[in-house]
Amino acid sequence: MNAEIVAVGSEMLTPERVDTNSLFLTNALNNLGVEVVSKYVVGDHAERLGAAVRLALSRSEILIVSGGLGPTEDDLTREAVAQALDRKLIYHPEIAEALAQRFARLNRKMAEVNKRQAFVIEGATLLPNDRGTAPGQWLEDSGAVVMLLPGPPHELKAMFERQCLPRLARIVPQQVIRTIELRVAGMGESDLDQLIAPVYKKYANPATTILAGAGDIQIHLRARCDTLAEADALLAEVAGPIELLLGDRIYSRNGDSLEVVVGDLLRKNHATVSVAESCTGGLLGERLTSIPGSSDYFVGGVISYSNELKIELLGVPPEILAEHGAVSKETAEAMAMGVRRRTNSTYALSVTGVAGPGGGSEAKPVGTTYIGLANAAGVEVLRRQFIGDRARIRSFASQIALDLLRRRLAHVA
């Protein structure tokens, strides 16, 4: 079965609000074996909402509409859905009385406008809401199911789990959705797709989605089968050849971030790491310490933005800076050795570069970055030329630095 989700509210179309309810609902539906094929955000406009409802029901068996069940004039979900289904709205005085009693328990008098919440679509089953004033509704129409749920997340989640899931479990055919998320570092999206497309394009199931970030690519394989065994076998059939093609460029097979993977490897090897950052301005340290328990392996770091601090705190020789500049292989090497010496860490990472938008030159254009990795055996330095704005270049630099350490640790392990 397929499902669609419509989030209602003009506030959801502003940059200040994000629809998080659909993420929760998608996960819950997937666990039932239901595929969410479309999501919409519709403002407080009855005609547009009605059109979205009709479109969804013309192609999917399940529709969830969240929001727009409040008491004010801009809460139009009941009216729009009733009109789309060609059903009447019926006033239930017992609902209004229950709402009035709820307000009375809070020592408040219910406003007349709250009675709008006592209108129920003809043929609908009322879904009680013990966390708010907006009751939900469950409707079945021409083989499809429509759920009207309140917008506040704590109300929606409780109502869906208690009232909707048991009903859905009785009507949804037994089916399983399983996913594998491979994550790859240090590879371009087009290069990756060219390499693995001959494998995944043979299959409509599992479906393959490729998401690209700054130095990070996610490959989602999603299988939909009658049994768990069938889904797992199908995923293995597709993922196996892809993993062989990508090799050690895959850093995670369960969706873990690179900082989680690096932290686990450091802990496994009883190793520690420190950082010396210039152009990343603390981003590398922030990523490492964003993981709970990172004090097991992260010693500390130095943000040496100026040449003076590179000299005073990291011991970078002034002659190196004078001859080669702050953005150079030699400086990255000296920074890594310096912070490792000061912190006595097993490994040390350094990053120095031109993040832009200014500061570049013909020899060292914006995006030029040097990344160093030091340990007891010496120092390795990578030179990379990143493309993008300042934030993207800094993200790329931190990603490649972590991946450099990940590869070294994986080789040791």
N, C-alpha and C positions, 0 to 999 in steps of 0.2 A: 504494500500500500504506500501511496505517496501522500505527503502532507505539505501544506503551505501555511505561512504565518504572516499575519498582518498586524503591525504595531500602529496604534492610532494615537494621534496627538500632534498638534502643530509644533509643540516644543521639541519633539523628536527630530524636527527638520532644521533645528538650529545647531550651531557648533558647540553649544554648551551641554547638550544632552546626548547620550548614547543609548541605543536599545540593547540592554543586556538580557532582557527576558528571553529573547529569541535564542540566545546561546544555551540557556538552561533548558528551554523547551526542545531544542534540537538534540541535545544530549539524551534527554529522557525518551524522546521518540526513537532515536537510533537504538537505544537499549531494547526497545520493543521490536526492532526490525523494520521500523518505518523510516523511509527516506524523506528528508525535507528537501523539496525541489525548488521552492521559491520563498523569498521573504520580501515584504514590502513595508515601507513606512508611509502612512497616509495622514495628511493633516486633518484638522477638524472640519471636514467638508463632506456632507451627506452623499452627494452624487458621486464623488470620487471614491468614497468608501464603498458605496453600493456596487460600483463598477468593479472594484477590486474583489469583492465577495463573489460576484457572478463569474468573473474570470477564473478565480481559484476553484470554484465548485464545478466548472466546466471541464476540468482536467485532473483534479485530485480528489481523493476520498475523504481527506481530513483537512479541516480548516480551523485554525485557532486565531481568534481576534483578541488582542490584548489592549486594554485601555478604553477610555471613552464611556465608562459606565458610571461616572459620577453624577452629581445632582444638578450641575450647572448647564446653561443653555448650549455651551460648546461640547457637551458630552452627548455625542450623536450616534454612538454605536448601536444601541437598541433600535432606534428608528431606522437607521440605514440598513441594518441586516434584515429587519422585518420587511422593509420595502423590497429588498433584493430577493427575498424568498416568497414574496407575495403573501405575507401572513399579517394578521392583525396584532396590535399591541393590546394586551389585556391588563387592566389595573387590578391589583390584588391588595385589598385593604389590610389583610392580615400581615403582609410584608411591611406596609407603612406603620402599622401598630408595633411590630417588632422593632422597627427602626426607632420609633418614638421612645419605646422602653429602653433601648440601648442608650439613647441620649440622656434619658432620665437618670439612669444609673451613674452617669458622669456628671450629674447635676447641671445638665444643660437642656434647653428647650430646642426641639427639632425645628428647623426652618421649614417653611411650607415647600420650598423648592426640593427638599429631600424626598418628597413623595414621588418625584419622577423616577426614583430608583425602584418603585413598586410596580412598574410596568414590565410585564413579561411577554415575550413573543409567543404567539399562539402555538401550543403543542410542545413548548420547551419545558425541560425539567430544571427546577431552580437548584443552584449550587450554593449552599450556605457559605457565608464569609464571616468567620469568627474573629478576623483581624481587621475588619474595616466595615464600612457601611454599604459597599457596592456588592450585591449578590451576583454570582455568575449564572450562566445559562448553558444548558446542553440541549442541542437540537439534532434530530436526525431527519434528513431531507433527501429523498430520491436516492437512497443508498450511500449518502455522504453524511459525515458527522461534522457539526459546527459547534465550537466551544467559544463562549464569550467570557473572558477572564478580566479581572481588574488589572490596572496598570502598575500599581506599586509592587515591586518585586516580592516583598515579604508576604503580601496577600496572594499574589499570583502563584508563587511556589507552593504555599500550603494548600491552596485550593486545587491545584493541578495534581499534586501528589495524593491528596486524600480523596478527591472527588472524581477526577478524570482518569487517572491511571488505571484504577480497578475496572472502570467501564471500558476503556480501550483494550485492556488485556483480554476481555471477553470477546471482542470482535476482530482484533487484529490477527491475521493468519500467522502461524508460527514461522518466524523468519529471523535470520541472524545477520547483523552488519558488523564486520570486523575491519579494522584499519591497521596499517603499518605506516609509520612516519620515519622516513630516512632523512637525515640531515647531513649536508655536504658543505665543506668549507673550501675556499680558495679556488673556486671554479666558476666560470661564467655560465649564465643561464643558457645561452644559445649553444655553447660547447657541450654542456651536459645533455640538453635535449637532443642534440644531433647524435650523441653517443647512445642514449638509452631508448629513443623513440622507436627504433625497429623492434624492440622487445614489447613495450607496453601498447603500441598501436594495434597489436594483434588481438587485443582484448577489449570488449565493451564492459565486461565485468571480470576483474575489478576495474573501477574507474580510477584514472590517474590524474592528479592535480599537481602542478609544479608552482611553488611560490618562491620568489626571489627577494632577498634583502641585501644589505650591504655585506658582501662576502659570505653570505649564508643562503643556502638553497634548501627548501623543504620539498620532499617528494612524498605525497600522500597517495597510498594505494588503498582503495576502499572496496571490499568484497561484500556482496549481498547474496546469501545462500539460504537454503532450507535448514541446514544444520551447521553447528560450530565446526565440525570436522571438515565439511566441504569448504567452508569459508577459509579456514586455516590452510587447507591444501591448495586452494586456488591462489592465495596470497604468496605462499611459498613458491609456487610455480612461476609467478611473475617476478617476485622480489629476488629470487636466487640469481637469475642471469643479470639483473641490474646490479646487484652487489658485486658480482664478479667483474663487471665492466668498470665500476667506480673504485673498487679496491679500498685502500686506506684513506681515500678522500671522504669516505663516509665516517663521520665521527659519532653518530648516534643512530640507533635503530628503534628507539622508543620515544622519540620526540624531545629528549633531554637537550637543554641548551649546552653550548660549548663550555661555558663556565662551570656547569655541573659536571660535565665529563672530565674536564681538567682537574677539578677538585677531587673527584673520586680517584683519579690516577695518582695525584699527589699523595693522597691519604694511603692508597694501596702500597705506594713505594716508600712510605714514611719519609717523604721529602717535603721541603718548604720552598716558597718562592717569594721574591721581593720584586718591586718594579721601580724603574726610573723613567718618568714621563716628561716629555716636553710638549709636543703638539696635541697630544690627547688630553692633557690637562687634568688627569686623575680618572679618566674614563676606564682605563684598564684596571686600576685598583678598585674602582666602584663595582665593576662587573665581578671581580673575584670575591669581593666581600659581600655581594648581594645574596650569597648562598649561606643559609644557616650552617653553623659549624665551621665556617671558613677560617676561624682562628686556629684550627688544627694545622693549617698549612700556609696561611698567608702571614708573613712576618711584618711587612709594612712597605713603605715606598717614599719616594721623593719626587715632587713636582718641581723640576728644575727648569723653569721657563726661561730664565735669563742666563746668559753666559757666566755671570758672576756666581750664581748658585751651582752651576755645573762644575765650576772650579772649586768652590768652597765646600760643597756638600758631597760631591761625587768624586772629586779628585781628578777631573778631566784636565789634562795638561794645557796650559794657556797656548802653547805653541801649536797644538792640534787644532784648537779653535781658530787661531790666527791663520794657519796654513790651509785648513780644509773647510772651516766653517762649522756652524752648529748643526747643519743638516748634512751629514756625511757619514760614511761607513766608519771612519775612525772615531768620530764622536759617539756614535751609537755603541761602538765596541767599548770605549772608555766608560760610558755611562753604565753599561751593564756590569762591567767589572767593578766599578766603583760602588754601586749599590749592593752588590753581592758581598763585597769586602766589608762594608759598613754594617750590614745586617746579618752576616754569617749565614745566609740562606743557601740551600742546595742549588737552587736555580735563580736566575735574575733575568728579567725582561726589560728592555729599554726601547723607547720609541722617540724618534725625532724626525720632524718633517715640516713641510709647508702646507698648512691646512687651508690657507686662503681666506678670503678671496684675493688678497694682495700678498706681496712678499715674494712672489716667484721671479725667476730669471730664466734666461735662455738655457743655461746649464742645469738649473734646478727649477722647473716649472711648478706651478701649484699642483699639489698631489704627490710630489716627490716625498717619499718616506723611507726611512731606514729603521729596521727592527732588529734588535740584538737579543741573543740568548746566551747567557754565560752559565757555566758550571765548572766543576773542578778540572775538566779536560780542556777548557778554553772557551772561546767565544765564536758564535756563528752569527753573521749579519746578513739579512735579506734587504735588497733594495726593491721597492715597489713604486709604481706610478699609478695612483688612483685618480678616478674621474668623478666629479660631482661637486656639490657644495661643501661647505666647511663641516657640517654635521655628518655628511655621508663619508667624507674622507677620514674623519676621526673614527667613525664606526668601522670602516674597512680596516684601519690600522689596528684597532683593538682586536678585531676578529682574527686577522692574520697572525698577530702576536700570540694570541691564545692557541691558535692552531699549530703554530711552530712549537710551542711547549707541549701540546698534546701529542704531536708526532714523536717528539723526543722521548716523552714518558712512555708511550706505547711501545717504542723500540726497546726501552730498558725493561719494561714489564715482560 
